[in-house]
Amino acid sequence: MKTKTETILTIMKVLTWIVFIGLCIKTGALIVSLFVSLFVNPAASQDIYLGLDLSSIQEYDQWHYICSASLLIFFTGLKAYLAYLVIKIFLKFNLENPFSPAVAKLIDCIAQTALTAGLFVIIMGAYGNWLSKKDILGISFGDSGSEFLFLAGIIFIIAQVFKKGIELQSENELTI
Amino acid sequence: MAIIVNLDVMMAKRKMSLNELSEKVGLTLANLSILKTGKAKAVRFSTLEAICAALDCQPGDILEYEAPAKAFPKKRE
């Protein structure tokens, strides 16, 4: 009989898989839309993904359009990678021996990826602001940069606590 | 580690095998092996009590302290 924690972990695993698959589909769709808008039909930039309109950037400059779309694809891919790392943690996590070096390494990786995403969003935000000063409608990321940085900070602290937990667990295992 | 476990010496004196000691003390063979090979980081008093009772000895018969050798001994003038 599953405990409440195990049930919650199973539900979280399923939700993470859904998020990961969704982000992969979004990244793939963005790549295809970019390709179509560049080589097949430039009008595709008016609806690059679920109504996102980058046609004003494309009209301003083709390279800025490629840059904006590429940065959006990279950011979506980064989020998909974060979801992938979380899935890997769920696969390797064991409640009986939770503190393992593999999970600690994954948590470290998530902290670094979240930090990269946060810094990236701040840079993208500055780029978007620069475009908007030229009256060009760019991609808006809102305040998600600071959210990612906050997430990175919290996960970094958790990673340090986890590393200490590994030390304590191995000491406990070698205590007869 | 500076603490040496002389469990095998006491076991030989009492002519007891690891299996027998494991059954008497209530520890798994794996844990006893960790203790015997000096890989243990700590020993609980309850475990030490059980081992001493099983081998009819004192803790000092099983545990020994050896000061770590200095890396660069002083040159004698």
gemmi code that builds the backbone of each chain (N, CA, C; Angstrom):
import gemmi

chains = {
    "A": [
        ("MET", (0.851, -1.210, 0.000), (0.000, 0.000, 0.000), (0.886, 1.260, 0.000)),
        ("LYS", (0.612, 2.152, -0.963), (1.461, 3.328, -1.115), (1.155, 4.337, -0.018)),
        ("THR", (2.235, 5.002, 0.444), (2.025, 6.060, 1.428), (1.612, 7.339, 0.695)),
        ("LYS", (1.225, 8.334, 1.507), (0.773, 9.601, 0.929), (1.914, 10.255, 0.134)),
        ("THR", (3.128, 10.184, 0.726), (4.300, 10.803, 0.062), (4.556, 10.153, -1.289)),
        ("GLU", (4.483, 8.814, -1.324), (4.730, 8.103, -2.587), (3.691, 8.472, -3.631)),
        ("THR", (2.449, 8.636, -3.199), (1.368, 9.022, -4.124), (1.639, 10.410, -4.700)),
        ("ILE", (2.029, 11.327, -3.796), (2.319, 12.703, -4.246), (3.490, 12.691, -5.224)),
        ("LEU", (4.521, 11.891, -4.915), (5.697, 11.816, -5.800), (5.320, 11.260, -7.174)),
        ("THR", (4.426, 10.275, -7.181), (3.976, 9.690, -8.460), (3.230, 10.735, -9.283)),
        ("ILE", (2.351, 11.486, -8.622), (1.585, 12.529, -9.327), (2.537, 13.589, -9.877)),
        ("MET", (3.534, 13.970, -9.058), (4.498, 14.988, -9.496), (5.311, 14.480, -10.686)),
        ("LYS", (5.640, 13.196, -10.661), (6.407, 12.609, -11.774), (5.606, 12.694, -13.074)),
        ("VAL", (4.314, 12.352, -12.974), (3.442, 12.386, -14.167), (3.321, 13.826, -14.683)),
        ("LEU", (3.111, 14.768, -13.761), (2.963, 16.177, -14.165), (4.245, 16.691, -14.818)),
        ("THR", (5.394, 16.288, -14.260), (6.676, 16.730, -14.829), (6.862, 16.176, -16.234)),
        ("TRP", (6.461, 14.923, -16.429), (6.535, 14.338, -17.774), (5.666, 15.138, -18.749)),
        ("ILE", (4.472, 15.511, -18.301), (3.554, 16.284, -19.162), (4.184, 17.632, -19.522)),
        ("VAL", (4.770, 18.282, -18.511), (5.419, 19.587, -18.747), (6.581, 19.418, -19.723)),
        ("PHE", (7.378, 18.363, -19.511), (8.551, 18.123, -20.372), (8.121, 17.895, -21.818)),
        ("ILE", (7.113, 17.053, -21.999), (6.645, 16.753, -23.365), (6.074, 18.018, -23.998)),
        ("GLY", (5.312, 18.792, -23.214), (4.748, 20.043, -23.727), (5.828, 21.020, -24.174)),
        ("LEU", (6.878, 21.145, -23.350), (7.966, 22.073, -23.690), (8.744, 21.582, -24.910)),
        ("CYS", (8.908, 20.269, -25.025), (9.597, 19.713, -26.212), (8.790, 20.006, -27.473)),
        ("ILE", (7.474, 19.848, -27.368), (6.589, 20.127, -28.518), (6.685, 21.606, -28.879)),
        ("LYS", (6.700, 22.479, -27.842), (6.775, 23.925, -28.090), (8.109, 24.284, -28.762)),
        ("THR", (9.186, 23.689, -28.270), (10.504, 23.976, -28.860), (10.536, 23.518, -30.317)),
        ("GLY", (10.029, 22.312, -30.564), (9.984, 21.790, -31.934), (9.130, 22.657, -32.850)),
        ("ALA", (7.983, 23.086, -32.317), (7.082, 23.934, -33.122), (7.739, 25.262, -33.459)),
        ("LEU", (8.455, 25.828, -32.471), (9.143, 27.107, -32.712), (10.229, 26.956, -33.775)),
        ("ILE", (10.968, 25.843, -33.710), (12.045, 25.601, -34.692), (11.435, 25.474, -36.090)),
        ("VAL", (10.344, 24.712, -36.185), (9.692, 24.511, -37.494), (9.134, 25.835, -38.011)),
        ("SER", (8.490, 26.605, -37.122), (7.911, 27.895, -37.529), (9.000, 28.852, -38.005)),
        ("LEU", (10.142, 28.853, -37.300), (11.245, 29.731, -37.703), (11.737, 29.343, -39.088)),
        ("PHE", (11.888, 28.042, -39.307), (12.364, 27.532, -40.597), (11.382, 27.915, -41.711)),
        ("VAL", (10.091, 27.718, -41.428), (9.047, 28.032, -42.427), (9.045, 29.529, -42.729)),
        ("SER", (9.147, 30.346, -41.681), (9.078, 31.805, -41.886), (10.304, 32.326, -42.627)),
        ("LEU", (11.430, 31.592, -42.516), (12.657, 32.049, -43.189), (12.750, 31.560, -44.631)),
        ("PHE", (12.322, 30.316, -44.876), (12.585, 29.702, -46.176), (11.341, 29.381, -46.999)),
        ("VAL", (10.167, 29.377, -46.362), (8.969, 28.966, -47.117), (7.992, 30.128, -47.271)),
        ("ASN", (7.542, 30.645, -46.115), (6.513, 31.680, -46.160), (6.762, 32.698, -45.053)),
        ("PRO", (7.253, 33.893, -45.365), (7.565, 34.895, -44.318), (6.345, 35.269, -43.469)),
        ("ALA", (5.139, 35.037, -44.002), (3.922, 35.378, -43.238), (3.762, 34.493, -42.004)),
        ("ALA", (4.536, 33.415, -41.941), (4.469, 32.520, -40.776), (4.938, 33.223, -39.505)),
        ("SER", (5.703, 34.309, -39.648), (6.200, 35.034, -38.465), (5.057, 35.746, -37.716)),
        ("GLN", (3.884, 35.851, -38.351), (2.750, 36.507, -37.675), (2.128, 35.601, -36.614)),
        ("ASP", (2.365, 34.311, -36.753), (1.817, 33.365, -35.780), (2.848, 32.260, -35.582)),
        ("ILE", (3.940, 32.623, -34.909), (5.064, 31.681, -34.803), (4.751, 30.539, -33.838)),
        ("TYR", (3.957, 30.813, -32.803), (3.515, 29.773, -31.875), (2.356, 30.310, -31.045)),
        ("LEU", (1.188, 29.724, -31.218), (-0.028, 30.080, -30.471), (-0.252, 31.600, -30.457)),
        ("GLY", (-0.201, 32.203, -31.640), (-0.533, 33.618, -31.787), (0.608, 34.576, -31.540)),
        ("LEU", (1.821, 34.076, -31.245), (2.959, 34.977, -31.008), (3.370, 35.625, -32.343)),
        ("ASP", (3.359, 36.954, -32.363), (3.575, 37.693, -33.604), (4.944, 38.381, -33.571)),
        ("LEU", (5.855, 37.920, -34.404), (7.181, 38.538, -34.478), (7.397, 39.208, -35.842)),
        ("SER", (6.310, 39.477, -36.532), (6.429, 40.023, -37.891), (7.046, 41.431, -37.877)),
        ("SER", (6.786, 42.199, -36.808), (7.335, 43.558, -36.741), (8.862, 43.522, -36.649)),
        ("ILE", (9.383, 42.520, -35.934), (10.850, 42.389, -35.839), (11.398, 41.981, -37.206)),
        ("GLN", (10.678, 41.082, -37.871), (11.135, 40.605, -39.186), (11.130, 41.742, -40.205)),
        ("GLU", (10.134, 42.602, -40.096), (10.071, 43.748, -41.027), (11.204, 44.730, -40.747)),
        ("TYR", (11.563, 44.855, -39.457), (12.631, 45.794, -39.075), (13.976, 45.288, -39.583)),
        ("ASP", (14.277, 44.019, -39.228), (15.569, 43.458, -39.641), (15.509, 41.941, -39.539)),
        ("GLN", (15.946, 41.274, -40.603), (15.888, 39.805, -40.647), (16.766, 39.185, -39.574)),
        ("TRP", (17.975, 39.787, -39.325), (18.900, 39.212, -38.341), (18.368, 39.368, -36.925)),
        ("HIS", (17.718, 40.489, -36.638), (17.104, 40.668, -35.312), (15.974, 39.672, -35.117)),
        ("TYR", (15.263, 39.390, -36.210), (14.177, 38.413, -36.137), (14.731, 37.023, -35.836)),
        ("ILE", (15.811, 36.643, -36.569), (16.435, 35.329, -36.333), (16.970, 35.262, -34.902)),
        ("CYS", (17.585, 36.361, -34.455), (18.135, 36.418, -33.105), (17.029, 36.250, -32.059)),
        ("SER", (15.938, 37.001, -32.208), (14.827, 36.927, -31.225), (14.232, 35.528, -31.186)),
        ("ALA", (13.965, 34.990, -32.397), (13.354, 33.652, -32.456), (14.305, 32.594, -31.880)),
        ("SER", (15.608, 32.719, -32.197), (16.596, 31.752, -31.687), (16.680, 31.804, -30.170)),
        ("LEU", (16.653, 33.042, -29.631), (16.734, 33.192, -28.173), (15.486, 32.594, -27.515)),
        ("LEU", (14.339, 32.773, -28.151), (13.105, 32.192, -27.612), (13.168, 30.671, -27.643)),
        ("ILE", (13.707, 30.131, -28.754), (13.841, 28.667, -28.878), (14.799, 28.139, -27.813)),
        ("PHE", (15.923, 28.860, -27.622), (16.921, 28.449, -26.627), (16.319, 28.458, -25.219)),
        ("PHE", (15.534, 29.507, -24.901), (14.936, 29.617, -23.578), (13.924, 28.494, -23.332)),
        ("THR", (13.115, 28.201, -24.357), (12.134, 27.118, -24.233), (12.848, 25.774, -24.088)),
        ("GLY", (13.941, 25.615, -24.843), (14.743, 24.387, -24.728), (15.355, 24.247, -23.343)),
        ("LEU", (15.762, 25.390, -22.773), (16.365, 25.387, -21.427), (15.334, 24.945, -20.386)),
        ("LYS", (14.095, 25.423, -20.562), (13.015, 25.018, -19.644), (12.726, 23.528, -19.801)),
        ("ALA", (12.767, 23.033, -21.035), (12.547, 21.593, -21.280), (13.667, 20.783, -20.619)),
        ("TYR", (14.896, 21.303, -20.672), (16.043, 20.625, -20.051), (15.889, 20.578, -18.529)),
        ("LEU", (15.354, 21.678, -17.962), (15.087, 21.717, -16.518), (14.079, 20.625, -16.141)),
        ("ALA", (13.023, 20.519, -16.937), (12.001, 19.493, -16.677), (12.607, 18.100, -16.809)),
        ("TYR", (13.507, 17.935, -17.791), (14.188, 16.652, -17.995), (15.038, 16.288, -16.778)),
        ("LEU", (15.736, 17.274, -16.215), (16.570, 17.019, -15.025), (15.696, 16.623, -13.838)),
        ("VAL", (14.542, 17.254, -13.713), (13.621, 16.919, -12.619), (13.110, 15.483, -12.793)),
        ("ILE", (12.834, 15.098, -14.032), (12.377, 13.721, -14.300), (13.474, 12.734, -13.901)),
        ("LYS", (14.725, 13.074, -14.224), (15.857, 12.195, -13.877), (15.961, 12.030, -12.366)),
        ("ILE", (15.678, 13.117, -11.625), (15.711, 13.026, -10.163), (14.637, 12.059, -9.685)),
        ("PHE", (13.447, 12.165, -10.242), (12.355, 11.263, -9.847), (12.705, 9.810, -10.144)),
        ("LEU", (13.445, 9.579, -11.229), (13.808, 8.201, -11.598), (14.872, 7.643, -10.651)),
        ("LYS", (15.781, 8.528, -10.169), (16.891, 8.045, -9.343), (16.578, 8.143, -7.849)),
        ("PHE", (15.535, 8.883, -7.494), (15.243, 9.137, -6.086), (14.697, 7.885, -5.407)),
        ("ASN", (15.238, 7.613, -4.204), (14.790, 6.457, -3.426), (14.525, 6.943, -2.006)),
        ("LEU", (13.303, 6.798, -1.536), (12.939, 7.326, -0.219), (13.684, 6.644, 0.925)),
        ("GLU", (14.103, 5.385, 0.708), (14.792, 4.673, 1.795), (16.225, 5.164, 1.965)),
        ("ASN", (16.873, 5.499, 0.859), (18.225, 6.083, 0.879), (18.222, 7.335, 0.009)),
        ("PRO", (17.653, 8.411, 0.504), (17.423, 9.566, -0.372), (18.695, 10.316, -0.770)),
        ("PHE", (19.711, 10.264, 0.101), (20.889, 11.088, -0.157), (21.918, 10.319, -0.972)),
        ("SER", (21.839, 10.459, -2.276), (22.796, 9.770, -3.141), (23.583, 10.800, -3.961)),
        ("PRO", (24.847, 10.490, -4.297), (25.658, 11.451, -5.070), (25.023, 11.801, -6.424)),
        ("ALA", (24.328, 10.820, -7.031), (23.711, 11.070, -8.358), (22.639, 12.151, -8.250)),
        ("VAL", (21.814, 12.059, -7.211), (20.742, 13.053, -7.033), (21.346, 14.412, -6.675)),
        ("ALA", (22.407, 14.392, -5.858), (23.069, 15.658, -5.483), (23.610, 16.353, -6.723)),
        ("LYS", (24.197, 15.563, -7.629), (24.745, 16.124, -8.869), (23.629, 16.728, -9.724)),
        ("LEU", (22.485, 16.044, -9.769), (21.348, 16.546, -10.565), (20.817, 17.846, -9.985)),
        ("ILE", (20.738, 17.921, -8.661), (20.239, 19.138, -8.019), (21.187, 20.299, -8.308)),
        ("ASP", (22.495, 20.017, -8.269), (23.502, 21.036, -8.630), (23.274, 21.533, -10.050)),
        ("CYS", (23.031, 20.565, -10.931), (22.815, 20.865, -12.357), (21.573, 21.747, -12.538)),
        ("ILE", (20.516, 21.433, -11.779), (19.275, 22.220, -11.872), (19.540, 23.646, -11.406)),
        ("ALA", (20.314, 23.793, -10.321), (20.629, 25.134, -9.804), (21.387, 25.935, -10.867)),
        ("GLN", (22.366, 25.299, -11.510), (23.160, 25.998, -12.538), (22.290, 26.352, -13.743)),
        ("THR", (21.409, 25.429, -14.143), (20.543, 25.681, -15.297), (19.560, 26.806, -14.994)),
        ("ALA", (19.001, 26.797, -13.770), (18.055, 27.851, -13.377), (18.770, 29.211, -13.352)),
        ("LEU", (20.025, 29.216, -12.866), (20.803, 30.467, -12.848), (21.040, 30.967, -14.272)),
        ("THR", (21.403, 30.035, -15.165), (21.620, 30.393, -16.581), (20.333, 30.951, -17.180)),
        ("ALA", (19.208, 30.295, -16.894), (17.914, 30.742, -17.433), (17.579, 32.143, -16.910)),
        ("GLY", (17.817, 32.377, -15.623), (17.524, 33.680, -15.029), (18.338, 34.795, -15.663)),
        ("LEU", (19.637, 34.545, -15.806), (20.512, 35.560, -16.418), (20.119, 35.780, -17.877)),
        ("PHE", (19.776, 34.687, -18.541), (19.388, 34.748, -19.947), (18.133, 35.596, -20.128)),
        ("VAL", (17.155, 35.395, -19.237), (15.899, 36.148, -19.335), (16.154, 37.634, -19.094)),
        ("ILE", (17.055, 37.946, -18.167), (17.385, 39.360, -17.902), (17.996, 39.985, -19.157)),
        ("ILE", (18.897, 39.245, -19.808), (19.523, 39.757, -21.040), (18.473, 39.919, -22.133)),
        ("MET", (17.596, 38.911, -22.244), (16.521, 38.980, -23.258), (15.592, 40.144, -22.985)),
        ("GLY", (15.323, 40.382, -21.688), (14.464, 41.497, -21.311), (15.070, 42.824, -21.734)),
        ("ALA", (16.387, 42.954, -21.530), (17.088, 44.187, -21.934), (17.029, 44.349, -23.454)),
        ("TYR", (17.181, 43.238, -24.162), (17.105, 43.255, -25.635), (15.707, 43.664, -26.104)),
        ("GLY", (14.685, 43.083, -25.418), (13.293, 43.422, -25.744), (13.002, 44.902, -25.508)),
        ("ASN", (13.572, 45.436, -24.395), (13.387, 46.863, -24.085), (14.030, 47.740, -25.157)),
        ("TRP", (15.200, 47.304, -25.617), (15.898, 48.056, -26.677), (15.067, 48.071, -27.958)),
        ("LEU", (14.458, 46.921, -28.281), (13.611, 46.844, -29.476), (12.355, 47.714, -29.312)),
        ("SER", (11.785, 47.719, -28.108), (10.548, 48.476, -27.897), (10.809, 49.987, -27.987)),
        ("LYS", (12.047, 50.379, -27.679), (12.407, 51.804, -27.810), (12.376, 52.221, -29.275)),
        ("LYS", (12.540, 51.235, -30.159), (12.466, 51.528, -31.597), (11.048, 51.269, -32.127)),
        ("ASP", (10.094, 51.186, -31.190), (8.682, 50.937, -31.523), (8.478, 49.612, -32.243)),
        ("ILE", (9.287, 48.624, -31.850), (9.138, 47.280, -32.434), (8.619, 46.363, -31.336)),
        ("LEU", (7.540, 45.642, -31.651), (6.942, 44.745, -30.660), (7.787, 43.468, -30.569)),
        ("GLY", (8.484, 43.308, -29.405), (9.340, 42.134, -29.248), (8.702, 41.097, -28.342)),
        ("ILE", (9.548, 40.237, -27.806), (9.056, 39.174, -26.926), (9.149, 39.675, -25.485)),
        ("SER", (8.077, 39.504, -24.736), (8.081, 39.967, -23.360), (8.241, 38.770, -22.414)),
        ("PHE", (9.203, 38.899, -21.505), (9.411, 37.821, -20.536), (8.928, 38.196, -19.149)),
        ("GLY", (8.465, 39.441, -19.004), (7.961, 39.878, -17.701), (9.052, 39.828, -16.651)),
        ("ASP", (8.688, 39.338, -15.439), (9.645, 39.269, -14.333), (10.200, 37.870, -14.139)),
        ("SER", (10.090, 37.010, -15.165), (10.491, 35.617, -14.952), (11.985, 35.471, -14.702)),
        ("GLY", (12.781, 36.499, -15.059), (14.221, 36.447, -14.790), (14.504, 36.386, -13.303)),
        ("SER", (13.872, 37.266, -12.558), (14.100, 37.284, -11.109), (13.535, 36.019, -10.466)),
        ("GLU", (12.459, 35.478, -11.033), (11.897, 34.224, -10.488), (12.881, 33.073, -10.653)),
        ("PHE", (13.509, 32.999, -11.841), (14.498, 31.944, -12.078), (15.713, 32.114, -11.175)),
        ("LEU", (16.124, 33.359, -10.949), (17.281, 33.594, -10.076), (16.941, 33.195, -8.644)),
        ("PHE", (15.715, 33.511, -8.208), (15.260, 33.132, -6.875), (15.238, 31.610, -6.750)),
        ("LEU", (14.702, 30.956, -7.796), (14.661, 29.484, -7.828), (16.071, 28.907, -7.751)),
        ("ALA", (17.001, 29.509, -8.509), (18.397, 29.042, -8.518), (19.005, 29.161, -7.117)),
        ("GLY", (18.732, 30.276, -6.436), (19.252, 30.483, -5.090), (18.737, 29.439, -4.107)),
        ("ILE", (17.436, 29.203, -4.158), (16.818, 28.225, -3.250), (17.380, 26.834, -3.522)),
        ("ILE", (17.464, 26.466, -4.794), (17.945, 25.129, -5.156), (19.413, 24.967, -4.796)),
        ("PHE", (20.189, 26.044, -4.884), (21.603, 25.989, -4.500), (21.724, 25.666, -3.010)),
        ("ILE", (20.885, 26.322, -2.196), (20.909, 26.060, -0.752), (20.502, 24.613, -0.483)),
        ("ILE", (19.460, 24.148, -1.185), (19.018, 22.760, -1.032), (20.129, 21.800, -1.430)),
        ("ALA", (20.873, 22.141, -2.495), (21.983, 21.293, -2.953), (23.055, 21.182, -1.864)),
        ("GLN", (23.356, 22.286, -1.181), (24.368, 22.254, -0.109), (23.882, 21.404, 1.061)),
        ("VAL", (22.608, 21.555, 1.409), (22.026, 20.748, 2.489), (22.054, 19.273, 2.106)),
        ("PHE", (21.774, 18.982, 0.836), (21.775, 17.619, 0.329), (23.168, 16.996, 0.421)),
        ("LYS", (24.185, 17.787, 0.092), (25.575, 17.282, 0.154), (25.933, 16.936, 1.595)),
        ("LYS", (25.470, 17.772, 2.542), (25.715, 17.492, 3.954), (24.974, 16.222, 4.353)),
        ("GLY", (23.762, 16.069, 3.814), (22.957, 14.874, 4.080), (23.656, 13.608, 3.601)),
        ("ILE", (24.337, 13.697, 2.463), (25.087, 12.546, 1.934), (26.206, 12.163, 2.898)),
        ("GLU", (26.912, 13.194, 3.406), (27.991, 12.934, 4.366), (27.446, 12.227, 5.599)),
        ("LEU", (26.327, 12.760, 6.120), (25.744, 12.197, 7.339), (25.222, 10.784, 7.090)),
        ("GLN", (24.632, 10.571, 5.913), (24.087, 9.245, 5.587), (25.210, 8.218, 5.471)),
        ("SER", (26.310, 8.595, 4.802), (27.404, 7.624, 4.632), (28.064, 7.328, 5.976)),
        ("GLU", (28.118, 8.355, 6.846), (28.678, 8.141, 8.180), (27.762, 7.202, 8.983)),
        ("ASN", (26.468, 7.391, 8.807), (25.492, 6.539, 9.494), (25.568, 5.100, 8.989)),
        ("GLU", (25.789, 4.956, 7.673), (25.894, 3.609, 7.096), (27.129, 2.885, 7.599)),
        ("LEU", (28.196, 3.678, 7.874), (29.444, 3.064, 8.364), (29.529, 3.097, 9.877)),
        ("THR", (28.412, 3.348, 10.542), (28.357, 3.256, 12.000), (27.759, 1.901, 12.351)),
        ("ILE", (28.574, 1.075, 13.071), (28.147, -0.293, 13.374), (27.511, -0.310, 14.756)),
    ],
    "B": [
        ("MET", (42.921, 5.608, 9.523), (42.277, 5.868, 10.800), (43.210, 5.394, 11.919)),
        ("ALA", (43.301, 6.173, 12.997), (44.215, 5.869, 14.102), (43.687, 4.756, 15.011)),
        ("ILE", (42.370, 4.496, 14.955), (41.789, 3.432, 15.789), (41.820, 2.133, 14.994)),
        ("ILE", (42.485, 1.127, 15.595), (42.595, -0.176, 14.916), (41.659, -1.153, 15.605)),
        ("VAL", (40.935, -1.923, 14.810), (39.997, -2.913, 15.356), (40.648, -4.278, 15.256)),
        ("ASN", (40.916, -4.888, 16.411), (41.559, -6.204, 16.436), (40.545, -7.320, 16.645)),
        ("LEU", (39.464, -7.237, 15.936), (38.376, -8.206, 16.083), (38.830, -9.608, 15.654)),
        ("ASP", (39.590, -9.682, 14.568), (40.011, -10.995, 14.063), (40.950, -11.685, 15.062)),
        ("VAL", (41.737, -10.877, 15.783), (42.660, -11.455, 16.789), (41.850, -12.122, 17.910)),
        ("MET", (40.840, -11.381, 18.403), (39.995, -11.930, 19.481), (39.192, -13.117, 19.004)),
        ("MET", (38.725, -13.069, 17.789), (37.947, -14.169, 17.222), (38.818, -15.422, 17.122)),
        ("ALA", (40.075, -15.249, 16.760), (40.995, -16.390, 16.653), (41.268, -16.961, 18.041)),
        ("LYS", (41.415, -16.050, 19.042), (41.684, -16.517, 20.421), (40.513, -17.324, 20.965)),
        ("ARG", (39.312, -16.871, 20.626), (38.105, -17.549, 21.130), (37.632, -18.640, 20.155)),
        ("LYS", (38.374, -18.811, 19.096), (38.067, -19.818, 18.069), (36.606, -19.671, 17.594)),
        ("MET", (36.300, -18.442, 17.224), (34.927, -18.166, 16.774), (34.978, -17.659, 15.340)),
        ("SER", (34.048, -18.170, 14.525), (34.003, -17.703, 13.131), (33.144, -16.440, 13.042)),
        ("LEU", (33.226, -15.806, 11.880), (32.464, -14.567, 11.662), (30.958, -14.845, 11.709)),
        ("ASN", (30.571, -16.005, 11.178), (29.140, -16.369, 11.165), (28.599, -16.520, 12.577)),
        ("GLU", (29.418, -17.218, 13.418), (28.989, -17.445, 14.808), (28.868, -16.112, 15.545)),
        ("LEU", (29.880, -15.281, 15.364), (29.875, -13.974, 16.041), (28.684, -13.140, 15.571)),
        ("SER", (28.414, -13.212, 14.275), (27.289, -12.469, 13.694), (25.973, -12.892, 14.339)),
        ("GLU", (25.803, -14.188, 14.545), (24.554, -14.690, 15.155), (24.456, -14.280, 16.624)),
        ("LYS", (25.596, -14.342, 17.319), (25.579, -14.024, 18.763), (25.342, -12.537, 19.003)),
        ("VAL", (25.976, -11.720, 18.158), (25.912, -10.262, 18.372), (24.643, -9.662, 17.763)),
        ("GLY", (24.128, -10.301, 16.727), (22.932, -9.781, 16.060), (23.258, -8.761, 14.982)),
        ("LEU", (24.465, -8.847, 14.449), (24.857, -7.955, 13.343), (24.925, -8.772, 12.058)),
        ("THR", (24.760, -8.105, 10.944), (24.885, -8.803, 9.660), (26.368, -9.062, 9.379)),
        ("LEU", (26.616, -10.029, 8.523), (27.998, -10.350, 8.137), (28.659, -9.148, 7.478)),
        ("ALA", (27.880, -8.410, 6.705), (28.414, -7.228, 6.009), (28.916, -6.188, 7.019)),
        ("ASN", (28.104, -5.923, 8.048), (28.501, -4.930, 9.062), (29.718, -5.394, 9.849)),
        ("LEU", (29.745, -6.693, 10.186), (30.901, -7.219, 10.919), (32.151, -7.124, 10.056)),
        ("SER", (31.972, -7.385, 8.783), (33.105, -7.311, 7.844), (33.632, -5.870, 7.771)),
        ("ILE", (32.706, -4.891, 7.760), (33.098, -3.470, 7.736), (33.909, -3.145, 8.988)),
        ("LEU", (33.477, -3.677, 10.121), (34.175, -3.430, 11.390), (35.547, -4.101, 11.382)),
        ("LYS", (35.564, -5.344, 10.938), (36.803, -6.133, 10.948), (37.872, -5.534, 10.030)),
        ("THR", (37.442, -5.008, 8.900), (38.409, -4.472, 7.925), (38.784, -3.024, 8.192)),
        ("GLY", (38.278, -2.483, 9.290), (38.656, -1.119, 9.669), (38.001, -0.025, 8.843)),
        ("LYS", (36.899, -0.341, 8.165), (36.229, 0.677, 7.329), (35.132, 1.421, 8.104)),
        ("ALA", (34.839, 0.947, 9.305), (33.773, 1.591, 10.086), (34.203, 2.982, 10.532)),
        ("LYS", (33.246, 3.920, 10.535), (33.526, 5.290, 10.984), (33.230, 5.437, 12.464)),
        ("ALA", (32.304, 4.616, 12.984), (31.924, 4.732, 14.383), (31.314, 3.406, 14.840)),
        ("VAL", (31.401, 3.182, 16.151), (30.801, 1.974, 16.729), (29.899, 2.412, 17.870)),
        ("ARG", (28.698, 1.892, 17.873), (27.776, 2.209, 18.978), (28.204, 1.455, 20.224)),
        ("PHE", (27.952, 2.031, 21.377), (28.293, 1.361, 22.640), (27.536, 0.035, 22.763)),
        ("SER", (26.295, 0.027, 22.290), (25.481, -1.192, 22.369), (26.119, -2.313, 21.557)),
        ("THR", (26.681, -1.969, 20.396), (27.353, -2.964, 19.550), (28.619, -3.459, 20.241)),
        ("LEU", (29.382, -2.499, 20.808), (30.641, -2.855, 21.504), (30.343, -3.771, 22.688)),
        ("GLU", (29.270, -3.465, 23.402), (28.852, -4.278, 24.559), (28.533, -5.698, 24.096)),
        ("ALA", (27.772, -5.797, 22.992), (27.365, -7.122, 22.489), (28.591, -7.932, 22.038)),
        ("ILE", (29.544, -7.256, 21.383), (30.754, -7.956, 20.900), (31.595, -8.422, 22.079)),
        ("CYS", (31.759, -7.548, 23.085), (32.555, -7.912, 24.278), (31.903, -9.071, 25.030)),
        ("ALA", (30.586, -9.063, 25.085), (29.857, -10.147, 25.764), (30.037, -11.457, 25.004)),
        ("ALA", (29.978, -11.387, 23.685), (30.093, -12.590, 22.854), (31.508, -13.165, 22.906)),
        ("LEU", (32.519, -12.264, 22.937), (33.926, -12.723, 22.897), (34.542, -12.792, 24.295)),
        ("ASP", (33.749, -12.410, 25.315), (34.220, -12.440, 26.710), (35.562, -11.686, 26.823)),
        ("CYS", (35.501, -10.386, 26.444), (36.739, -9.599, 26.483), (36.410, -8.164, 26.863)),
        ("GLN", (37.436, -7.340, 26.955), (37.274, -5.922, 27.255), (37.328, -5.109, 25.955)),
        ("PRO", (36.747, -3.899, 25.970), (36.826, -3.077, 24.751), (38.265, -2.827, 24.293)),
        ("GLY", (39.179, -2.734, 25.278), (40.585, -2.501, 24.944), (41.221, -3.673, 24.212)),
        ("ASP", (40.610, -4.869, 24.346), (41.139, -6.035, 23.630), (40.803, -5.952, 22.149)),
        ("ILE", (39.746, -5.217, 21.850), (39.284, -5.138, 20.446), (39.757, -3.833, 19.797)),
        ("LEU", (39.800, -2.756, 20.580), (40.153, -1.453, 20.007), (41.541, -1.028, 20.467)),
        ("GLU", (42.284, -0.488, 19.540), (43.659, -0.058, 19.829), (43.902, 1.281, 19.149)),
        ("TYR", (44.626, 2.165, 19.835), (44.949, 3.461, 19.239), (46.406, 3.462, 18.797)),
        ("GLU", (46.606, 3.834, 17.539), (47.972, 3.959, 17.009), (48.130, 5.372, 16.465)),
        ("ALA", (49.062, 6.127, 17.060), (49.264, 7.525, 16.633), (49.684, 7.547, 15.174)),
        ("PRO", (49.078, 8.447, 14.370), (49.453, 8.485, 12.952), (50.898, 8.908, 12.774)),
        ("ALA", (51.630, 8.270, 11.840), (53.033, 8.615, 11.601), (53.093, 9.981, 10.975)),
        ("LYS", (54.132, 10.808, 11.391), (54.277, 12.155, 10.823), (54.776, 12.029, 9.394)),
        ("ALA", (54.319, 12.919, 8.504), (54.675, 12.869, 7.075), (56.147, 13.196, 6.879)),
        ("PHE", (56.644, 14.235, 7.597), (58.052, 14.624, 7.462), (58.679, 14.607, 8.847)),
        ("PRO", (59.235, 13.452, 9.272), (59.809, 13.383, 10.634), (60.976, 14.363, 10.763)),
        ("LYS", (61.119, 14.891, 12.056), (62.186, 15.871, 12.308), (63.552, 15.209, 12.171)),
        ("LYS", (64.493, 15.951, 11.533), (65.848, 15.421, 11.392), (66.564, 15.550, 12.727)),
        ("ARG", (67.242, 14.477, 13.123), (67.983, 14.544, 14.391), (69.327, 15.180, 14.122)),
        ("GLU", (69.687, 16.173, 14.962), (70.982, 16.861, 14.759), (72.088, 16.147, 15.503)),
    ],
}
model = gemmi.Model(1)
for chain_id, residues in chains.items():
    chain = gemmi.Chain(chain_id)
    for i, (resn, *xyz) in enumerate(residues, 1):
        res = gemmi.Residue()
        res.name, res.seqid = resn, gemmi.SeqId(i, " ")
        for name, pos in zip(("N", "CA", "C"), xyz):
            atom = gemmi.Atom()
            atom.name, atom.element = name, gemmi.Element(name[0])
            atom.pos, atom.b_iso = gemmi.Position(*pos), 0.0
            res.add_atom(atom)
        chain.add_residue(res)
    model.add_chain(chain)
structure = gemmi.Structure()
structure.add_model(model)
structure.setup_entities()
